[in-house]
């Protein structure tokens, strides 16, 4: 059984309201190749301002609508408009949390390899613990090249204001 509290290459960075301990590498440059590749991929989606599952779901919905017996061109255009509108976003919460999920580990998580099981657990924790979610949004934003120079107050204000705008996407795809 993995116990990251005994791993000298890691440091404790957060304990959530449910008592889960969160760790990160003492030196981010020591990230494993597997997590490094996942981080590069997650950073790409963060820069697109949409999470990978949301982008795939939107594109699939547009293609499905265009390939049906009665093509729904209006829906496809609305989805394209939504994607275009996202280019104006400063950031998008899910893609930032995806990035945090790679760099921050739970106490029993293998720091060398990303784990879908642990990522689901992290998402569950973030959905129940607003302070924890906010902490990892802040930490995830600091990891990205494009956001590391923006003032924290501006980012937090933008995230709050963008919640209503982001809800538009869920008229096309179900929310997780």
RAKAGI-V38466 format. One record per helix or strand of 3 or more residues. SS is the DSSP state (H for helix, E for strand). FROM is the first residue (numbers start at 0). TO is the last residue. If there is no record, write none. Layout:
# RAKAGI-V38466
ss=SS from=FROM to=TO
ss=SS from=FROM to=TO
This chain:
# RAKAGI-V38466
ss=H from=3 to=5
ss=E from=9 to=14
ss=E from=20 to=24
ss=H from=27 to=29
ss=H from=32 to=47
ss=H from=51 to=66
ss=H from=72 to=85
ss=H from=92 to=102
ss=E from=103 to=105
ss=H from=115 to=127
ss=H from=129 to=142
ss=H from=151 to=170
